[in-house]
Amino acid sequence: MHAFDVLGDPVRRRILELLAAGEQTSGSVTATIRAEFGISQPAVSQHLRVLRDNGFATVRPDGARRLYAVDDTAFREVDEWLTPFRRFWTPHLAAMATEVARGRRQRRFEGETT
């Protein structure tokens, strides 16, 4: 399965958001996803499996629990694919960073003169 096919599913994207906050038990992930999407425990397990099998998540046993975490393997593939497209947004982000810094300097200067 292509990385973007994996990421195209909103349930899998939400699971990755949860895992990005840190390692999570399968029970914790399942409870959150079931509450938010109303899908069954086996359906959540299938999404976790797709993430594992495609390099987006890892799982490790911890006694009777299974702990899931983000695996950056597939994200590196996505990052490489995006490389030729960065030219479309990098200048805009750089300009925004310049404006934010300019605003901070201005507020600091105004704070010093009052």
C-alpha positions as CSV (number, residue, x, y, z in Angstrom):
1,M,0.0,0.0,0.0
2,H,1.4,3.5,-0.9
3,A,2.0,5.8,2.0
4,F,-0.6,8.3,0.8
5,D,-3.2,5.5,0.7
6,V,-2.5,4.8,4.3
7,L,-2.6,8.4,5.3
8,G,-5.8,9.0,3.2
9,D,-7.9,7.4,5.8
10,P,-9.1,9.8,8.6
11,V,-9.1,7.1,11.2
12,R,-5.5,6.2,10.6
13,R,-4.5,9.9,10.5
14,R,-6.2,10.3,13.9
15,I,-4.4,7.3,15.3
16,L,-1.1,8.8,14.2
17,E,-2.0,12.1,15.9
18,L,-2.6,10.2,19.1
19,L,0.7,8.3,18.8
20,A,2.5,11.5,18.0
21,A,1.8,12.6,21.5
22,G,3.7,9.6,22.8
23,E,3.5,5.8,23.1
24,Q,-0.1,4.6,23.7
25,T,-1.6,1.3,24.7
26,S,-3.8,-0.4,22.2
27,G,-6.7,-0.1,24.7
28,S,-6.2,3.7,24.9
29,V,-6.1,4.1,21.2
30,T,-9.1,1.9,20.7
31,A,-11.2,3.7,23.3
32,T,-10.5,7.1,21.8
33,I,-11.1,6.0,18.2
34,R,-14.3,4.1,19.1
35,A,-15.6,7.2,20.9
36,E,-14.7,9.6,18.0
37,F,-15.6,7.4,15.0
38,G,-18.0,4.9,16.4
39,I,-16.2,1.9,14.9
40,S,-15.7,-1.5,16.5
41,Q,-12.6,-2.7,18.3
42,P,-11.7,-5.1,15.5
43,A,-11.9,-2.3,13.0
44,V,-9.5,-0.2,15.1
45,S,-7.2,-3.2,15.4
46,Q,-7.2,-3.5,11.6
47,H,-6.2,0.2,11.2
48,L,-3.4,-0.3,13.7
49,R,-2.2,-3.3,11.7
50,V,-2.2,-1.3,8.4
51,L,-0.1,1.4,10.2
52,R,2.3,-1.3,11.5
53,D,2.5,-3.2,8.2
54,N,3.3,0.0,6.3
55,G,6.0,1.5,8.5
56,F,4.0,4.2,10.3
57,A,3.7,2.5,13.7
58,T,5.6,0.1,15.9
59,V,4.2,-2.1,18.6
60,R,6.0,-3.6,21.6
61,P,4.6,-6.0,24.2
62,D,4.6,-4.8,27.8
63,G,3.2,-7.7,29.8
64,A,-0.4,-8.2,28.6
65,R,-0.5,-4.8,27.0
66,R,0.6,-3.7,23.5
67,L,2.2,-0.3,23.3
68,Y,2.1,1.5,20.0
69,A,4.4,4.4,18.8
70,V,5.0,6.3,15.7
71,D,7.6,4.8,13.3
72,D,9.3,7.4,11.1
73,T,10.2,4.9,8.3
74,A,7.2,5.6,6.1
75,F,7.2,9.3,7.0
76,R,10.7,9.6,5.5
77,E,9.3,8.1,2.3
78,V,6.6,10.7,2.3
79,D,9.1,13.5,3.0
80,E,11.2,12.4,0.1
81,W,8.2,12.4,-2.2
82,L,7.3,15.9,-1.1
83,T,10.8,17.3,-1.8
84,P,10.1,18.6,-5.3
85,F,6.9,20.3,-4.1
86,R,8.5,22.2,-1.3
87,R,9.3,25.1,-3.6
88,F,5.6,26.0,-3.6
89,W,5.3,26.7,0.1
90,T,8.9,27.2,1.4
91,P,9.1,30.9,0.2
92,H,5.7,31.6,1.8
93,L,6.7,30.1,5.1
94,A,10.0,32.0,5.1
95,A,8.2,35.3,4.4
96,M,5.8,34.5,7.2
97,A,8.7,33.8,9.6
98,T,10.2,37.1,8.6
99,E,6.9,39.0,9.4
100,V,6.6,37.2,12.7
101,A,10.1,38.2,13.7
102,R,9.5,41.8,12.5
103,G,6.4,42.0,14.7
104,R,8.2,40.6,17.7
105,R,11.0,43.2,17.2
106,Q,8.5,45.9,16.9
107,R,6.6,44.9,20.1
108,R,9.9,44.7,21.9
109,F,11.0,48.1,20.7
110,E,7.6,49.6,21.6
111,G,7.9,48.1,25.1
112,E,11.4,49.6,25.6
113,T,10.3,53.1,24.6
114,T,7.2,53.3,26.9
